Amino acid sequence: MNKNNTVSPRRGRPPKIARDNADTKALLIRTGLETLTEFGFSATGLDTILKKASVPKGSFYHYFKSKEAYGIALVDAYDSYFIAKLNHYLDQQNIPPLERIVNFTQSAIKGMSKYDYKRGCLVGNLNQELNHLSDEFKNRLMQSYTAWQIQIENCLNQAKQQGTISKTVNTQLMSEYFWIGWEGAVMRAKLTKSSTPLTLYTEMFLRALLT
């Protein structure tokens, strides 16, 4: 103890950060989302995430029984965020349905540009690692795609009702087609560090609907 009766900090191990349980779990989820939208799940070591979050490994296993359970929790969190984003753009009844889809894609382009095209779609990233994922994990990814497709399908059904697109358009298949192509465009945008693939895909998707 020094002359001022204060305790000198110990060297070596960083000081523990006081957090309650909810804060720690939320921090792990947030850090995981930030990391895995940029890097792969299999390639990212758990220690990397824990170091970034300043959370000890013992605390991690208090919330998640395994890295895979953690990964599924990340998909749950990302899915909730993404559904809310889709609702925001695709449920705006005062805007024509196809314009809502364009507004969503423009928002996504701005988001990727903000992070210099280093971050993409978490579900799309994980879809590149299927050989390393369990059936439970694969099913969870498919559930996300299905939910997103329903959002686009509802929007296309409204466009059909308003006469914007032909009544012969199979909106269920076109909504699936949208996400198959969009995920590919996102990956190409990361590769080229350009919005061109996203803009091109959006344009070609709309053309397919209007022909």
VOPAGU-2260 file (C-alpha; in pm, 1 decimal, decimal comma):
REM VOPAGU-2260
SITE   aa  ch    i         X         Y         Z
SITE  MET   A    0       0,0       0,0       0,0
SITE  ASN   A    1     138,9     343,6     -91,6
SITE  LYS   A    2     152,3     661,6     113,5
SITE  ASN   A    3    -193,8     770,3       2,9
SITE  ASN   A    4    -342,9     442,0     131,9
SITE  THR   A    5    -452,6     344,1    -217,9
SITE  VAL   A    6    -412,9      -1,5    -362,4
SITE  SER   A    7    -181,1     -24,3    -660,5
SITE  PRO   A    8    -329,1    -212,5    -954,6
SITE  ARG   A    9    -189,3    -561,4   -1015,6
SITE  ARG   A   10       0,6    -616,5   -1334,6
SITE  GLY   A   11     -83,3    -889,5   -1579,7
SITE  ARG   A   12    -447,4    -997,3   -1573,1
SITE  PRO   A   13    -690,0    -720,7   -1678,5
SITE  PRO   A   14    -940,3    -604,4   -1416,3
SITE  LYS   A   15   -1276,3    -777,1   -1410,8
SITE  ILE   A   16   -1560,9    -574,2   -1554,5
SITE  ALA   A   17   -1872,6    -577,1   -1340,5
SITE  ARG   A   18   -2174,7    -679,0   -1545,8
SITE  ASP   A   19   -2501,4    -843,2   -1462,5
SITE  ASN   A   20   -2604,4   -1167,0   -1632,8
SITE  ALA   A   21   -2823,5   -1004,5   -1896,5
SITE  ASP   A   22   -2548,6    -758,9   -1991,1
SITE  THR   A   23   -2289,2   -1034,5   -2029,8
SITE  LYS   A   24   -2510,7   -1252,7   -2247,3
SITE  ALA   A   25   -2611,5    -954,5   -2461,3
SITE  LEU   A   26   -2245,7    -857,7   -2500,4
SITE  LEU   A   27   -2155,1   -1208,4   -2617,4
SITE  ILE   A   28   -2438,4   -1203,0   -2871,0
SITE  ARG   A   29   -2346,5    -857,0   -2998,2
SITE  THR   A   30   -1976,8    -939,9   -3025,8
SITE  GLY   A   31   -2053,9   -1266,2   -3202,6
SITE  LEU   A   32   -2277,6   -1093,2   -3455,8
SITE  GLU   A   33   -2016,0    -828,2   -3528,8
SITE  THR   A   34   -1745,9   -1092,3   -3573,1
SITE  LEU   A   35   -1933,6   -1358,2   -3769,5
SITE  THR   A   36   -2090,7   -1121,0   -4020,8
SITE  GLU   A   37   -1730,8   -1051,9   -4124,4
SITE  PHE   A   38   -1553,4   -1382,8   -4060,4
SITE  GLY   A   39   -1659,3   -1746,6   -4085,6
SITE  PHE   A   40   -1800,8   -1943,5   -3795,7
SITE  SER   A   41   -1560,9   -2235,7   -3829,0
SITE  ALA   A   42   -1259,1   -2012,2   -3880,5
SITE  THR   A   43   -1334,8   -1791,7   -3580,2
SITE  GLY   A   44   -1200,3   -1932,3   -3257,1
SITE  LEU   A   45   -1407,1   -1893,3   -2944,4
SITE  ASP   A   46   -1108,4   -1734,8   -2770,8
SITE  THR   A   47   -1109,5   -1455,0   -3028,4
SITE  ILE   A   48   -1468,8   -1362,3   -2946,1
SITE  LEU   A   49   -1414,6   -1389,2   -2570,6
SITE  LYS   A   50   -1105,1   -1170,4   -2585,2
SITE  LYS   A   51   -1288,9    -910,8   -2791,0
SITE  ALA   A   52   -1577,4    -910,6   -2542,9
SITE  SER   A   53   -1349,1    -930,1   -2235,5
SITE  VAL   A   54   -1552,8   -1225,3   -2106,3
SITE  PRO   A   55   -1385,7   -1527,5   -1940,2
SITE  LYS   A   56   -1448,0   -1871,4   -2085,9
SITE  GLY   A   57   -1619,1   -1988,7   -1767,2
SITE  SER   A   58   -1880,6   -1718,7   -1803,5
SITE  PHE   A   59   -1939,4   -1816,7   -2166,3
SITE  TYR   A   60   -2027,4   -2174,6   -2075,7
SITE  HIS   A   61   -2267,7   -2045,9   -1812,6
SITE  TYR   A   62   -2486,4   -1917,6   -2097,7
SITE  PHE   A   63   -2406,0   -2154,2   -2384,9
SITE  LYS   A   64   -2331,9   -2526,1   -2355,0
SITE  SER   A   65   -2121,4   -2530,4   -2672,1
SITE  LYS   A   66   -1997,1   -2316,8   -2960,6
SITE  GLU   A   67   -2275,9   -2458,9   -3176,9
SITE  ALA   A   68   -2542,1   -2359,9   -2923,3
SITE  TYR   A   69   -2387,9   -2014,8   -2927,6
SITE  GLY   A   70   -2401,0   -2009,3   -3306,4
SITE  ILE   A   71   -2770,3   -2097,7   -3310,1
SITE  ALA   A   72   -2836,4   -1823,7   -3053,9
SITE  LEU   A   73   -2658,5   -1580,6   -3287,2
SITE  VAL   A   74   -2883,7   -1689,3   -3574,7
SITE  ASP   A   75   -3188,1   -1634,9   -3351,0
SITE  ALA   A   76   -3071,5   -1282,7   -3266,8
SITE  TYR   A   77   -2981,9   -1197,9   -3624,9
SITE  ASP   A   78   -3312,1   -1336,6   -3750,7
SITE  SER   A   79   -3508,3   -1119,7   -3507,3
SITE  TYR   A   80   -3314,8    -811,9   -3616,7
SITE  PHE   A   81   -3355,0    -893,5   -3985,5
SITE  ILE   A   82   -3727,2    -968,0   -3965,6
SITE  ALA   A   83   -3776,1    -630,6   -3796,0
SITE  LYS   A   84   -3579,4    -465,8   -4077,3
SITE  LEU   A   85   -3787,7    -640,8   -4343,2
SITE  ASN   A   86   -4108,5    -541,2   -4166,3
SITE  HIS   A   87   -3991,2    -180,8   -4156,1
SITE  TYR   A   88   -3943,8    -163,6   -4532,6
SITE  LEU   A   89   -4190,3    -416,3   -4671,2
SITE  ASP   A   90   -4494,4    -328,1   -4458,0
SITE  GLN   A   91   -4510,1      41,0   -4552,4
SITE  GLN   A   92   -4858,2      41,4   -4701,1
SITE  ASN   A   93   -4829,7     398,4   -4831,2
SITE  ILE   A   94   -4546,4     292,5   -5066,4
SITE  PRO   A   95   -4595,4      73,7   -5379,0
SITE  PRO   A   96   -4491,5    -289,8   -5306,8
SITE  LEU   A   97   -4204,0    -311,7   -5556,6
SITE  GLU   A   98   -4067,7      21,6   -5439,1
SITE  ARG   A   99   -4057,7    -120,3   -5084,8
SITE  ILE   A  100   -3833,7    -402,0   -5205,6
SITE  VAL   A  101   -3604,7    -150,0   -5373,6
SITE  ASN   A  102   -3592,6      55,5   -5053,6
SITE  PHE   A  103   -3487,7    -254,6   -4861,0
SITE  THR   A  104   -3209,7    -336,9   -5107,4
SITE  GLN   A  105   -3087,2      23,6   -5103,3
SITE  SER   A  106   -3072,8      11,9   -4724,1
SITE  ALA   A  107   -2870,8    -310,7   -4741,0
SITE  ILE   A  108   -2630,6    -152,4   -4989,6
SITE  LYS   A  109   -2576,3     143,1   -4755,8
SITE  GLY   A  110   -2513,6     -95,9   -4467,5
SITE  MET   A  111   -2250,6    -294,0   -4657,8
SITE  SER   A  112   -2084,6      23,6   -4783,1
SITE  LYS   A  113   -2063,8     156,7   -4427,0
SITE  TYR   A  114   -1839,4    -136,6   -4332,3
SITE  ASP   A  115   -1641,7    -129,0   -4659,0
SITE  TYR   A  116   -1815,8    -447,2   -4777,6
SITE  LYS   A  117   -1643,4    -654,9   -4509,4
SITE  ARG   A  118   -1965,4    -753,4   -4335,9
SITE  GLY   A  119   -2240,5    -949,7   -4502,7
SITE  CYS   A  120   -2539,5   -1160,7   -4404,0
SITE  LEU   A  121   -2477,9   -1390,1   -4107,3
SITE  VAL   A  122   -2714,5   -1656,7   -4240,7
SITE  GLY   A  123   -2556,2   -1633,5   -4585,5
SITE  ASN   A  124   -2207,6   -1664,7   -4436,3
SITE  LEU   A  125   -2306,0   -1973,2   -4239,9
SITE  ASN   A  126   -2460,6   -2120,2   -4551,7
SITE  GLN   A  127   -2106,2   -2141,8   -4690,9
SITE  GLU   A  128   -2002,8   -2371,8   -4404,3
SITE  LEU   A  129   -2270,5   -2641,3   -4418,8
SITE  ASN   A  130   -2018,5   -2928,7   -4411,4
SITE  HIS   A  131   -1918,4   -2819,9   -4061,3
SITE  LEU   A  132   -2268,8   -2766,9   -3924,1
SITE  SER   A  133   -2513,0   -3009,1   -3763,2
SITE  ASP   A  134   -2858,0   -3088,3   -3900,5
SITE  GLU   A  135   -3009,7   -2878,4   -3621,5
SITE  PHE   A  136   -2802,0   -2582,3   -3729,7
SITE  LYS   A  137   -2892,4   -2632,1   -4097,5
SITE  ASN   A  138   -3261,9   -2651,0   -4011,7
SITE  ARG   A  139   -3234,5   -2325,0   -3816,7
SITE  LEU   A  140   -3082,0   -2151,8   -4118,8
SITE  MET   A  141   -3360,6   -2283,3   -4341,0
SITE  GLN   A  142   -3619,6   -2148,9   -4098,4
SITE  SER   A  143   -3470,5   -1802,2   -4140,0
SITE  TYR   A  144   -3481,7   -1821,5   -4518,7
SITE  THR   A  145   -3841,9   -1941,5   -4506,6
SITE  ALA   A  146   -3946,7   -1651,5   -4282,3
SITE  TRP   A  147   -3770,8   -1399,3   -4506,9
SITE  GLN   A  148   -3931,1   -1548,7   -4816,2
SITE  ILE   A  149   -4275,5   -1503,9   -4664,7
SITE  GLN   A  150   -4202,9   -1131,8   -4621,3
SITE  ILE   A  151   -4113,0   -1091,2   -4989,0
SITE  GLU   A  152   -4402,5   -1314,3   -5098,8
SITE  ASN   A  153   -4653,9   -1100,3   -4909,0
SITE  CYS   A  154   -4515,4    -790,2   -5077,3
SITE  LEU   A  155   -4535,7    -952,1   -5422,0
SITE  ASN   A  156   -4893,6   -1066,3   -5355,5
SITE  GLN   A  157   -4988,6    -704,6   -5287,7
SITE  ALA   A  158   -4819,2    -600,2   -5612,3
SITE  LYS   A  159   -5023,8    -865,0   -5792,5
SITE  GLN   A  160   -5347,4    -743,8   -5631,2
SITE  GLN   A  161   -5269,4    -386,6   -5737,1
SITE  GLY   A  162   -5199,7    -496,4   -6094,1
SITE  THR   A  163   -4833,2    -396,1   -6082,8
SITE  ILE   A  164   -4723,3    -745,6   -6181,9
SITE  SER   A  165   -4903,7   -1013,8   -6379,0
SITE  LYS   A  166   -5152,3   -1237,8   -6200,8
SITE  THR   A  167   -4962,9   -1534,3   -6350,7
SITE  VAL   A  168   -4648,8   -1461,2   -6144,2
SITE  ASN   A  169   -4578,3   -1740,6   -5895,5
SITE  THR   A  170   -4502,3   -1521,3   -5595,5
SITE  GLN   A  171   -4391,2   -1812,5   -5378,0
SITE  LEU   A  172   -4124,8   -1921,5   -5626,8
SITE  MET   A  173   -4019,3   -1563,6   -5700,2
SITE  SER   A  174   -3972,7   -1489,9   -5331,4
SITE  GLU   A  175   -3746,8   -1794,9   -5301,1
SITE  TYR   A  176   -3565,0   -1686,2   -5616,2
SITE  PHE   A  177   -3510,3   -1341,5   -5464,5
SITE  TRP   A  178   -3318,5   -1474,4   -5164,5
SITE  ILE   A  179   -3120,0   -1730,5   -5361,9
SITE  GLY   A  180   -2996,4   -1453,6   -5590,3
SITE  TRP   A  181   -2964,2   -1185,1   -5323,1
SITE  GLU   A  182   -2733,8   -1396,1   -5104,8
SITE  GLY   A  183   -2512,6   -1458,5   -5405,8
SITE  ALA   A  184   -2505,0   -1086,2   -5482,3
SITE  VAL   A  185   -2402,7   -1011,6   -5123,4
SITE  MET   A  186   -2110,7   -1254,0   -5149,0
SITE  ARG   A  187   -2001,6   -1101,0   -5480,9
SITE  ALA   A  188   -2025,4    -750,8   -5332,1
SITE  LYS   A  189   -1789,8    -858,1   -5052,4
SITE  LEU   A  190   -1549,2    -998,3   -5310,0
SITE  THR   A  191   -1550,0    -691,3   -5535,8
SITE  LYS   A  192   -1602,9    -434,9   -5255,9
SITE  SER   A  193   -1867,2    -280,1   -5475,4
SITE  SER   A  194   -2243,0    -225,3   -5474,9
SITE  THR   A  195   -2265,1    -321,7   -5842,5
SITE  PRO   A  196   -2368,1    -687,7   -5786,1
SITE  LEU   A  197   -2647,3    -580,9   -5549,7
SITE  THR   A  198   -2776,2    -310,8   -5782,5
SITE  LEU   A  199   -2758,1    -540,2   -6084,7
SITE  TYR   A  200   -2942,3    -821,4   -5909,7
SITE  THR   A  201   -3219,8    -589,1   -5789,5
SITE  GLU   A  202   -3267,3    -455,1   -6141,3
SITE  MET   A  203   -3278,5    -802,0   -6300,0
SITE  PHE   A  204   -3520,1    -932,4   -6035,3
SITE  LEU   A  205   -3761,6    -647,0   -6106,4
SITE  ARG   A  206   -3730,3    -702,8   -6479,7
SITE  ALA   A  207   -3819,3   -1069,1   -6432,9
SITE  LEU   A  208   -4135,3    -965,9   -6248,6
SITE  LEU   A  209   -4243,1    -712,0   -6507,6
SITE  THR   A  210   -4188,0    -912,5   -6825,5
